[in-house]
Amino acid sequence: MSDYLIDFMKELKIKSYSARTINLYSSAFKKFLFYSENTKYEPKQRIINFLNEIDSEEVRRISYNAIQLFYEIIIKKECPYKLEMVKGRKRVPEILTKSEINKLLSSITNDKHRLIISMIYGSGLRVSEVVKIKVGEIDLEKLLLKIKNSKGKKDRITIISEKIKPKLEEMVKNNKKNDYLFKSLHNKKYSIRTVQKIFESALLKSGINKNVTCHSLRHSFATHLIESGVDVRNIKKLLGHTSIKTTMIYLHLVDINQSNIKSPL
């Protein structure tokens, strides 16, 4: 059974899955292998029973995805248990309103920390992207930011808010193109967890009572652009989505009162 796990992890690396995905899938699959060693059920029933023992819908989904992928890339067969049978309903992500964004940013007293959170929201970034920004990837004249080697090993171009241009000019002034934009006291790039803590602390100080994370800033970016009348296809490019279907979910979050939608009559 351990050979299956080793082969599975090797294939995930070969197929350029992110380190986080590899950790999640291999951990979930390892538990499934351990469960399988102690049961005599047929494969389909074994998967059903294993998934039914998991309380968390998210963990159950990750576990199923790992098992399904194992069958696809290692066994070279279709998984005997169909995704639809364990797939939970898609949740519409929670976002922050523009006034809540302002409230959140106002609660951050550290200039650098405020700029990090501003860039996540203002450019629609993932946390893993903001910590890797290098000085040479910023075009302040055109207010554009190049995101290199992001999710799915893709590059993309996104926008920069003019509001933060003066602060960015200060930060890039005495730095080389290959320097990280956001550096710690030890001259190293910020960790993802550090940025998450900055957001969590700001959320607490602002008194905003919503179940949101750093990634909710990216959701808010997309939703507010739609409300401003920006075409979904352009938002897809800014976010780096492969499919327009992924971007379309933000249409469900649009506040009609805040949008530029007018009656055709």
Stockholm file with secondary structure:
# STOCKHOLM 1.0

chainA/1-265         MSDYLIDFMKELKIKSYSARTINLYSSAFKKFLFYSENTKYEPKQRIINFLNEIDSEEVRRISYNAIQLFYEIIIKKECPYKLEMVKGRKRVPEILTKSEINKLLSSITNDKHRLIISMIYGSGLRVSEVVKIKVGEIDLEKLLLKIKNSKGKKDRITIISEKIKPKLEEMVKNNKKNDYLFKSLHNKKYSIRTVQKIFESALLKSGINKNVTCHSLRHSFATHLIESGVDVRNIKKLLGHTSIKTTMIYLHLVDINQSNIKSPL
#=GR chainA/1-265 SS CHHHHHHHHHHHHHTTCCHHHHHHHHHHHHHHHHHHHTCCCCHHHHHHHHHHTCCCHHHHHHHHHHHHHHIIIIICSCCSSCGGGTCCCCCCCCCCCHHHHHHHHHTCCCHHHHHHHHHHHHHTCCHHHHTTCBGGGEETTTTEEEECSCGGGCCEEEECCGGGHHHHHHHHTTCCTTSBSSBCTTSCBCCHHHHHHHHHHHHHHHTCCSCCCTHHHHHHHHHHHHHTTCCHHHHHHHHTCSSHHHHHGGGGGCCTTTSCCCCCC
#=GC SS_cons         CHHHHHHHHHHHHHTTCCHHHHHHHHHHHHHHHHHHHTCCCCHHHHHHHHHHTCCCHHHHHHHHHHHHHHIIIIICSCCSSCGGGTCCCCCCCCCCCHHHHHHHHHTCCCHHHHHHHHHHHHHTCCHHHHTTCBGGGEETTTTEEEECSCGGGCCEEEECCGGGHHHHHHHHTTCCTTSBSSBCTTSCBCCHHHHHHHHHHHHHHHTCCSCCCTHHHHHHHHHHHHHTTCCHHHHHHHHTCSSHHHHHGGGGGCCTTTSCCCCCC
//
